[in-house]
Amino acid sequence: MQTYTANEAKTRFGQFIDHAQREPVRVVRHDRVVGVMVSAQDFEAMRAFYADRLSRNLQDTARAAEANGLTEAGLEALLADES
């Protein structure tokens, strides 16, 4: 993975973007990573991956709750409990 300092990323922005189209590019400032630039295509793929993973986790949790006897009424009671 290519690494640019924040100043290099600013002064060589065109080159920085070109590199990001091929692979993720780290941006460092004061010797620590402060960001990573990825292509729009990679970003959308990551968003879709994590959205799918979240959806599957929610479905699995709902099935497990239902299998353990949690009803909508029971869930509402749990959420309304302020103790």
C-alpha positions as CSV (number, residue, x, y, z in Angstrom):
1,M,0.0,0.0,0.0
2,Q,1.3,3.4,-1.0
3,T,1.8,6.0,1.7
4,Y,1.7,9.8,1.4
5,T,2.2,12.4,4.0
6,A,-0.7,14.9,4.2
7,N,1.5,17.5,2.6
8,E,2.4,15.2,-0.3
9,A,-1.2,14.3,-0.8
10,K,-2.0,18.0,-1.1
11,T,0.8,19.0,-3.4
12,R,0.6,15.9,-5.6
13,F,-3.2,15.5,-5.5
14,G,-3.5,14.3,-9.1
15,Q,-0.9,11.5,-8.6
16,F,-2.5,10.7,-5.2
17,I,-5.9,10.2,-6.9
18,D,-4.3,8.1,-9.6
19,H,-2.7,5.8,-7.1
20,A,-6.0,5.4,-5.2
21,Q,-7.7,4.1,-8.3
22,R,-5.3,1.2,-8.3
23,E,-5.0,0.4,-4.6
24,P,-5.8,2.0,-1.2
25,V,-3.4,4.9,-0.3
26,R,-2.6,5.7,3.4
27,V,-2.2,9.4,4.5
28,V,0.0,10.0,7.4
29,R,0.5,13.1,9.5
30,H,3.0,13.3,12.4
31,D,3.9,9.7,11.9
32,R,0.4,8.3,12.3
33,V,-2.2,7.2,9.7
34,V,-5.0,9.7,9.6
35,G,-6.8,8.4,6.6
36,V,-7.0,6.1,3.6
37,M,-8.1,7.0,0.1
38,V,-9.8,4.3,-1.9
39,S,-11.4,4.3,-5.3
40,A,-15.2,5.1,-5.6
41,Q,-15.7,1.5,-6.8
42,D,-13.9,0.0,-3.8
43,F,-15.8,2.3,-1.4
44,E,-19.1,1.2,-2.9
45,A,-18.1,-2.5,-2.6
46,M,-17.2,-2.0,1.0
47,R,-20.5,-0.2,1.8
48,A,-22.4,-3.0,0.1
49,F,-20.4,-5.7,2.0
50,Y,-21.0,-4.0,5.4
51,A,-24.7,-3.3,4.7
52,D,-25.2,-6.9,3.8
53,R,-23.4,-8.1,6.9
54,L,-25.5,-5.8,9.1
55,S,-28.7,-7.0,7.5
56,R,-27.7,-10.7,8.0
57,N,-26.8,-10.0,11.7
58,L,-30.1,-8.3,12.3
59,Q,-32.0,-11.2,10.7
60,D,-30.0,-13.8,12.7
61,T,-30.6,-11.9,15.9
62,A,-34.4,-11.6,15.1
63,R,-34.6,-15.4,14.4
64,A,-32.7,-16.2,17.7
65,A,-34.9,-13.9,19.7
66,E,-38.1,-15.4,18.2
67,A,-36.7,-18.9,18.8
68,N,-36.2,-18.0,22.5
69,G,-39.8,-16.7,22.9
70,L,-39.4,-13.0,22.4
71,T,-42.6,-11.5,21.1
72,E,-43.2,-8.0,19.8
73,A,-45.1,-7.2,23.0
74,G,-42.2,-8.5,25.0
75,L,-39.7,-6.4,23.1
76,E,-41.9,-3.3,23.6
77,A,-41.9,-4.0,27.3
78,L,-38.2,-4.4,27.4
79,L,-37.6,-1.2,25.5
80,A,-40.1,0.7,27.7
81,D,-38.4,-0.4,30.9
82,E,-36.5,2.6,32.3
83,S,-35.0,0.8,35.3
